Amino acid sequence: MKRPSLLLGALLLAGTALPARAAEASATLPSGDFAVTGATIAIGDGSAPIPGGTVLVRGGKIVAAGKDVSVPAGVPVIDGTGKWVTPGLVTAMTDLGLVDVGAVDESNDSSAGTARFSAGLDVSLAIDSDAPPVAVSRASGITRAGVAPIAANAIFAGQGAVIDLAQDGPGIMQPRAFQLVELGERGADLAGGSRVAAQALLRNALREARDLAQRKPGKAAGQDAPGQPTDALLTRVDAAALIPVVMGKQPLFVHVERAADIRGVLALGKEFPALRLVIVGAGEGWRVAGEIAAAKVPVLASALADLPGSFETLAATQSNVGRMTAAGVKVALGGFYDLDQPRYAAQFAGNLVGLSRVPGAAGLNWGQALASITSIPAEILGEGAKFGSLKPGLSADVVIWDGDPLEVASAPITIYVDGKLQSLVNHQSRLRQRYRHPGEGALPKAYE
């Protein structure tokens, strides 16, 4: 029974390792100003790949990408013949920097089961640049990510952050970037056992935040104008954290799966018109895709959710992302936790390309699939104007691949963040090199 797990472990280590020759070669590559020529260029905006193209970077920013791009004299040139170039991958809804080993509570800051606060929790204060998954994800082409807490003591999980995965970081690009709330089955459980309770708690919390925002400075709760409620259920910290949400300054990420729950989320916009809603999960989103598209609410969905794992996903199908996209919904891949780690983002997007070739199924074309892990999640995270594609003026997050990045056998060979060359060495690659050709006495005693 041990053989499959050992084989899987070997494949995972091999899939993220950096060959020694590639590590040595990357040390001689330029940073800041450079050009990659003769490569297949993928802009990341949904368009098809461009063979024999060039990417020009100056001062850590994209200057041009595509055909007929002139390279100024003096700019170092990287020969991209036979290679693919994409923007750095962007994964939304991860626990990067919050977890060293998920099963070890002392190294896991993703949830706070006994905390006195919920919406007021700010994960940016706990993000650790030395957490091993950060370097592993970077070596897989991930350059930016949304880090989200996990709801544990209330329907509000807290405030997520946007980070870059540069080796001298990750830098907190945007703390308190979004608020995450759990509805559906999980929200019902946290609220007391019913979706009715979860919906009541959410609406009451938003009203309390709105009332707090409208309260005149210097007035205590008991001095409010007639008609303003004083029986608050939230702590002042949590209510204050929701003020940017009700004012439309901070997106509200809502985790729901079944079609009826999605309709309930969309209805929030009637009472709170300033809300910037983002639906997370949407396992049955294809059933109400037209309504989601009409409301112009983006979705962070799982690429591989294709089984009725619960009563709220009875209509789950792997065609979900393709059907929502065809209906006009802006869909990015998200929810990279546990087994669905960020390093699998390109593989999941590739699966959707393969699905488009299955009779009767709905997947994505190649350009759409890449956009679902680059420009679209960047836009949903609120930083779409700065990264997520190879368009001029954006941050030079550039990944050079040894083949089609959506093919499982391909891997990054060079990665830049803001035009700065990044190391691909990580804990897994070091283990691979250590045990690939061990010398005498190199193995731990357990192997002798």
N, C-alpha and C positions, 0 to 999 in steps of 0.2 A: 504493500500500500504506500510505501515511501517514494517509489520511483517517480510517479507523476509530479509530486510536489518538488522533488529535487530537480526534475527537468524544467519545471516552470521557473524555479529560482534561477537556474542557469540561463534560461532565455531572457529573464528580466535583467539580469546583470549584463549579459552580452548586448542587449538592446540599447542600453544607456551608456555603454563604456566608450571612452575615447582612445583609439589606438595610439600607441606611443609616437609613431611617426607623424600623425596628425597634430599631436600636442606640440612636437618640436617645430613643425612647419608653421603653426599658427603664431609662434613667438616672433616670427620675422615679418608678419603682416602689418600694414599701416593702420593707424587710427586717426580719427578726425576728418581728414581729407583723403578720399580714395575713390576709385571707380572699379566696378566689376563689369567686364566686357565678355561678349560671346556666350552669355548664359541664357537659359529660359527664364524670363522675368514674369512673376506673378504679382500684380499690383496689390491685390487684396481687396479690391472694391467690387468684386463680383464679375469682373471681366475675365475673358479667357487668357491663358498663359501666352506670352510673347516669345517665340524662339529667337535666338541670336540677338538678344537685347543688351542694354547697358543700364546700369544704375550709377548715378553720380552723386557723391556725398561731399559736402563742404561744410566745415564748422559744425559737424555733428547733425546736420539737417539734410534731408533729401532735396537735391536740386532738380533732378530729372530722372525718369525711369521709362524705358521703352526702346523703340527703334530710333535710329538716326540721332542718338545723343552724342554730342561732341564732348570730348574730354580735354580740358585745358592743359596746356603744357605745364609740366612739373607736378601734376597730380599722380600719385602712385596708382598703378593699374594692377588689378588682380585678374588673371586669366580664368574666366568662368566657363570655358569650353566643356561641355558635357555636364555642367552643374545647373542647378535650379536656384533662383534667388526669390525669397519671399520677405514680407515684413515679419517682424517678430510676432509670435503667436500670443494671443490675449485670451486668458481664461477667467471667466467670471464665476463667483461663488466657490472659492477654494478655502482651505484652512492653512495655506502656506504661511510659515512663520509662527503659527500658533501651536504646532505639534512637532515634537521630536519623535516620540513613539506613542502612537495612539492608545495603546493598552496600558501605558504608564501614566497614571493620573498626574503625577508631579511634573510631567513634561507636556501636559495637554491643557492649553488655555482656551480651547474652542467653545467651552460652555461653562456656565456658572449656576449649578443646580440649587445652591442654597443662598445665593446673593440676595441682598435687599433691593437691588435695582434690576431693571430689565432694559427698557428703551434707552436709558441713560448710559449703558455700558458702551465703551469705546475700545474696539479691538486694537486700534493703532498703538495703544500704550503697551501692548504685550507682544508685538511682532518681533521675532528674533531672527536676525540676519544669518545666524549660524545654524539654524535648524537644517538638518541634512536634506529634507525634501526641496528646499529652495535651490540648492546647487544642482540636484538631480533634475528638477524641472527646467532650469536654465539650459542645461546640456541637451534637453529635448526640444529646444527652440522657443520656450516660453520666456518672454521678456517683460510682460506686464500682467497683472492679475488683480482681481477683486477678492479681498479677504473678508469672509463673512463669519459671524458667530453662529452658534447653534442654539436654538431656543431650548431652555432647560427648566426654568422656573415660572415662565409666563409666556403668553403668546408672542410678546416682543422679544426677539433675540438680542437686539442691540444694533449699534452702528458699525457698518463695515468700512473698510478703507481700500484705496487703490494704491498699489505698490509697483515699483519697478524691481526687476530681479538682477540688477547689476551686481557684480561680485563685490563691490565695495558698499553694498546696501544690504537688504533691499531698501530703497528710499521710499519713504512715505510720501507719495505724490499728493494724495488727498485724504486726510483723516476725515472721519464722519461723512463719508461719501454717500451713504445710503442707509436707510433703516430697513430691517428685515422683520416681518411678522409672519407667524404660522397660523394658517386657517386649516380647513379640511380636517382630516382625521386627527392629525397631531395637535392642531389648534384646539379641537374639541376636547381632547384629553387634558390639555393644559388649562383649559378654561373651566373645567368641572364636569366634562363628560358629554357635552352637546355642542354641535355647530351653532345652535341658537345662542348659547352662552358666549362662544368665541366672537360671533358677530356683534353681540351686545357690548362686550368688552372693548372691541376695536373701535366701534363708533363712539362709545363713551370716552375712550382715551383721546380720540381726535377732537371731540368737543371740549374736553378739559384743556387740551393744548390750545385750542382756538380761544377759549375764554381767558386763559392765562396771557396769551399774546395781546388780547384786547384790554386787559386790566390796566388801569392808569398807574403810573409809577407812584410808589409810596402808599398805595392802598393795600391793606391786608385783606385776606379772604372774607372776613366778616364785614368789611366796609364796601363791598362791591355794590354796584348799582342794582336796583330791583330787577329781578328776573335772571340774574347771573347765578349759576349754581355754586354752592359752597361745600357740598358733600363730595369732595374729591376722593377718588379711589386710587389715583396714582400719587407717588411721591412727587414733590416739586421737581426733583432732578429728572425723573422720567417724563413728566409733563413738559418741562422746558426742552428736553431733547426732541420732542415731537413737534415743537413749534415750527422748525424749518420744513417739516413734512406738510403740515396743513397750509403753510404759506407757499408751497410749491418750490422751495429752494433746495430740498433734499428729496431724491426719489424714494418711494415706498415700494420695496420688494415684497411681494405677497406670495407665499408658497401655497398653492392649491393644485389639485390634480383633476378632479372630476368636473364635468361640464357645468353642472348646477352651481358649484362653488365658484367657477370662473365667472359665471353670470353675476353672482353676488358681489364679486370684486369689481366688475365693471360698473355695477350700480352705485358704488361708492362715489363715483364722479358726480352724481346728481346732487348729493348733499355737500360734498367737498370738492367743488369744481377746480380748485388749484392743485389737487393731487397729481403728482407725476408717477403714475402707476407702472410697475414692471411685474409681470406674472412669472413666477418661478415654478418649474415643474410642468404644469399643463399637460399631464399624461393623456387627457381626453380633449386636448385643445382643438384637434381637428374637427370635432363635432360642433364647435362654436367658432370656427375660424373666421367666418364672415363678420360675426359680432366683434371679435377681437380686432380685426382689421379696421372696422368702421370706427371703433373707439381709439384707434391709433396707439394701442398699448403694445409695447414690445414684449417678447417672451424669451426667457432663458430655459431651454428645454434639454432633456437628455436624448442623445442620439439613439440609444439602444433600448429604451424602455418599450418592450414589445409584449409583455405578459401581464395578465391581471393579478399582480402580486397582492392586491388588496381590493376591498369593495369600491374604493374610489378610483380604481384604474381598470375596471372591468372592460372598458373599451380601448385599452392601450393597444397601440400598433406601432411597428417600427416606421410606418409611413407617416407618422404624426408630423414630424418636422417638414417633410416634403409637402404634405397637404396644406399645412398652415402657410408655408412660404408661397405656394401656388395661389392661395387666397388673398395674398397681399400682406400677411403678417410679417413683421420684422423679427426674425428668429435667430438667436445665437445659441451655441452650445454652452451649457453651464452645469453647475452642480458637481464639481470635481473634488469629491471627498473619497476617503477610504479606498475601495478597489478601483473606482473611476478616478485615478489620479490625473493631475494636469498633463503629465507626460504622454497620456494616451489621446490627447485632443486631436492630433493629426490623424490618428488611426480611426477615431470615431467619425471624423469628417469624411475620410476615405470610404468608410462603410456606407455613408449616405450616397456617395457617388456610385458605388457598386449597386446599391439598392435601386437606383434609377434605371438600371438595365434589367431588372427583374420584371417580367410581364405582370401587370396588374398592381405593381407597387409604385409608391411615390417617393423618390429621393431628391437629390440636388445635383445640378451639374457641377463641374469642377470649380468654376469660379464662385458659385454660390456657396459651395462647401468650404472653400478657403475663407471667404468673407465671414462665415459663421464662427470662425475662430480667430479672426483678426479685426476687421473694421467694424463689424456689427457689435460685438461685445465691447469694443472700445467706446462706441457711441452710447451704448446703454449705460456704461459706467460713468458717463458724463465727461469723458476726456477725448472724445472723438476728433477734436480739432488738433490734437497734439501728437497722436500716434495711431497705429493700427493699419496703416497702408504705406505704400511707397509713393504717395502723392507729394509733389513739391511743397516744401515748407514744414513738413512733419518731422518729428524726431527720427533720426536714422537708426531705427531698430531693424537691422538687416540680418537675415539668416541665409547662409549658403549651404545647400543640401547636395549630397552626392547623387541624388536622383529625385524622382517625383516625390514631393514631401507627403503626399497623401497615400503613398504606398508603404506598407508596413516594413518593407526591407530597407527603406531609405532612412538616412540619419543626417543631422546637421554636422558639418565639418568646420564651420566658422560662424561665430555669432557676434554681432555688435549691438550695444545698447547706447543710444545717443551718440553713435559714431565711435564708441570706445570698444576696442577688442575685449572679448570676454573669455575667461578660462572655461573649458569644458570638463575639467577634472572635478570629480565629486567622489563621495564616499563609495558609491557602487563601482565606479571605474577603477578606483584604487584597489578595491577588493579583487576585481577581475584581474588586474595586472599582478597582484600579489600571489594569487593562486593559479594563474594560467600556466606558469612554468616554475613551480616552487623548487628552490634548491634544498639541499640537505639541511634539515633543522629549521626550515622556514614554516612548516605546518605547526599549528597548535597541538598540544599533547592529545587532545581528543581525536585527532586524525592519525596518530602514530600507531 
